[in-house]
């Protein structure tokens, strides 16, 4: 006797003709996260009682839950109307949850004092990321009567800005060194220094630090600390002897990031990275305010987004992707990824499972050192993939799967892809923003301006349609059985693409199917309950024998 038995359910492979699909694969799999196991319904999103005030004036495209030590779904939701990238700063001893972000004008930083400063339109306030380098030279002159018999010391002075978080700028620069004009100082003299006031704006500069030059043992010039004074103070008198000055200037190369820095990512070694045009910037480890020009790596094509794998930066470009590898930015190198497809959607870039996944014109790509590949090569032809407008995709990691949303202009929807099984299913939910909250072990999404918790609501209605089971000659099936956790389940049976029977299955009992013959048979299941298997046989007795 001949029967059809489906005991494992998987996703779609549009590239494959229906009769050549594997037994568990589907022609259609909507709202059913089938990862080669039972057929289950995707649950809808559950509303979260949190206010996203900006949704009243536009579409929220980026969200981030601040307050990672707070066990709450509702507090505190940073949100923006544009594409914003957020990363928690690696700062030693920080208890204020220093958080940096790009995409909202100038690169910014905030913390639990500024970001939560009243109201719920988070983040409420921020400072510019980094501290700008001073642009006005200090003046210095020796004070006191010169001694014609004394040997004068030639010095130059420089200074830095310091903000309220203790972050220090690079020093004032002049050619050939970062300093004032040369001043000759005799042992009995002091030096009067005049310094400008800091610039206004979102820098929060509260102090300035003064440094003076000394000749190091190797004959080079270095700058040692003299004093820290309030930002508004302009005159200062240096009366320190050589053995009283302090540590060396640490911030010689600590530039502020460029104003157009975008795509911020954080690596496990305390480094943050961002890009501007062709250039990829890296900060000083554990100092998210300091972005030395010496650390810049230039890609061969315009950069459109970044991902990370441990301490490797994955640079997605309009050409071939690149890796930036190295334990420290000053020893890092850019190497070309061993795969061709370019990235088409910045918001599709997701770092997960030791790889960076992104949407290309050909499908989903996994960028992995030594093993990059087109993940969906067996699922889609390029023209099939293009129908969902991959440039519109934005995606998020959740439970080891890639949860994506797309918009074609006529259709809004999405898909879920499991990189471990290679299975992909469609869903009919559309969100404008998302955030994978590791602390809450949940994916939060924004749907119609409201914050919701993904896959935490009521079970959705699914549709799963099998492959075409093809036989060498026309045969008929007379009985069927659907085993499920609960009921009802709607079962449809097709012979040679014609619907021959629809059954609202109420229990595990076998039922009769009209005796139509065909060479190609298909089974379609719909409902919102878990299904373990379905059997289509030529007789009731055959089903009984196989129980």
C-alpha angles and dihedrals in degrees: 000000000000126000142165116230123180112188100156129047129206141165138276133289106188091180092065122077109248095247093053096054117113115260093259096045124098140221087209129019114170124171092347115112094210109174099171097295137070121346108254135175123247109235122230123245120275120226117251118210096233128120121236099189096183091063088078090068103036148334116311107227102167133042134174129179109229120197100057091182090057114090098216138116092207104047128105117352117181108195139175138188092229140049104291127172118209132193132174111239121245100226122156112242094004113155097167097073096244105212129188130199142177133199098058099092113283117017106273143196129200140167141195092288099049101030095051097038097141130309127038102264090110133228089037097182141359144174127237110270109253131008118268120241115252112256102193122079119237118235122227133184135173116249124203138043114309119234111223090207096050126095111237124224115222112221141172126197134213136175143200136210119244125196130211091270091058093252112151130212129221111271127262108282130216131161121300097004139008098263154095124267115294116275126190113219126190121207096259094047132089127208125239110211125191118199131187124242116256124261121267121242138078095326101099092212108181104163145019129216123216123212132182132202127255132174110250123218091261091055096255124126119248132174123235129196118266107168148329115229135176114280093243094052111100109176122059131171118217109207097154122130119227093262092053101060120099144224128335121273104270100189104060091128100025100122123175113250118265115274091243096051110146141170098044116198132172124221128206093249094065095264125129122200135195138162142230117188109312093344128095115202128202128195127226107273110273091000106094090176095061119076111170117206088222089069095058116120119195121217122214091236133034111285117237102175148343137231133179139224108189101296096348121099114214109209112202111199141172085261129032116339119248136210123220107202133180140101092246131026093240090059100038125118135197118233130179119254115242095241134073111216113108123219117260103181125042092198091055092068111110127174109212144135093013094305141081114238121197139164115255129178088264101045140283114337127202113209108203126154106260095357110058114153148161101262097196097044091118093046108050143031110219093252090052092050092048092060090076092052099240090201087070095055121119117177146180137198117248129166090344093306134110109241111195139182127197140180124204097180091254099044134039119193143104150218141232120223125193109206091195097058099022089233122144129189131180127234131191098220121110123199127177097208140013144185128195103217107201092185091057094034088229142111113232120199138182115233120178089344095306127114112239138175112239119239094000101105135073121318113272125224111260136196121206121177121188131226120271108272103210125200129193091241136017114281135175131226120211105181142034140181133197120198113201140160089244139346162295106050122168114225124192125189126202130194117192089347092305120119105237103168142013120194130185096212112212103176146000095278118118116249136198125261122201111264099249119151127221143148096225118053129184135181124208123192126191133175141083104269134089116269122198102185146338127213129196114190141169093243143013088243091058091055090049092051091054097049 
